[in-house]
């Protein structure tokens, strides 16, 4: 009886030691191979049009870029409206799902 209790305690301590050890190793490796602390806004290229003044040619170019970027979105939107089983599709729910 006493040896069984001792065995359970030793097994618990070994499992606890393995958990603490693996956590410590993970923290160490995470610290060594830390990611760059560049804010996301600076790391991601600016693809949305910025407010510009003056040249209307730049505005047209940005509008064309937006049409290209959102082309797959509008294709999926139309497919859902045309082929989704539960008709009619609720646009608000569809928009929230897309977001």
N, C-alpha and C positions, 0 to 999 in steps of 0.2 A: 504494500500500500504506500509506504513512504517513498520507495524507489519510483513508483509510478508518478506520484506528485512531483518528485524531483525531475523526472524525465519531461513532464509537461511544462514545468517552469523553464527548463533548459531549452526546449523546443520553442517556447514563446520568446525567449531572449534571443535565440538565433534568428528567428523571423523578424523580430524588431530590429536587430542589428543589421540584417540585410536590407530592410526597408530604409533605415536611416542612412546606411552606406550608399544605396542607389540614389537616394535623394541628394546626398552631398555630392556625389560624383556628377549628377545631372546639373546641379548648381555650378559646380566648378567648370564643367565643359561649356555651359551657357555663358559664363563670365569670360572664358578664354575666347570663344567664338561669338562674341557679342555682335549684334546687328548694328548697323549705322544708325545714329540717332537723328538723322535728317527728318524733319517734319514731312508728313505725307504730302502736304500742299506743295512743297518744293520738289519732292521726288517725282511726282506724277506730272507729265507734261500737260500744259494747259491746252485742252482740246475744245473748250467751250469759248464762244466768241466773247471778247472783251469789249467794253464800251469804248468806242473810238469816235473821234470827231474828224470831220473832213472827208477824206478820200472815200467815195462811194464804191469804188472798185474793190477795196478791201472788204467792205461789207458784203458784197455779192459773193466774193470768194469764201467768206466765213459761212454764209448761208448755204452755199454748195457743199462745204465740208459738213455742215450739220445734216443736210439731206443724206449724204453718204453715210454718216455715222448712224443715223436713225433709220436707215432703210430696212435692216433686218428686224428692227422693232415693229415697224409698221406692217411688214410682211406677216410677222407672228400675230399681230393684232387682228389683221384681216382673216387669217386662218382660223383663229379662235372664233371670230364672229360667224364665219361660214360653216365650220365643221364641228364645233363643240356640241356635245350631246344634249346638254341642258340649255335649250333655247327659250327665250331670248337671253343673251348674255348681259349681265349687269356691268355697265361700264365702270362704275365706281369700284366694285370688287376687282375687276380686271386691272384697273389702274393701281390699286393698292397691292395687288399681287405682283405686278411688274416692278413696283418700287421695292 
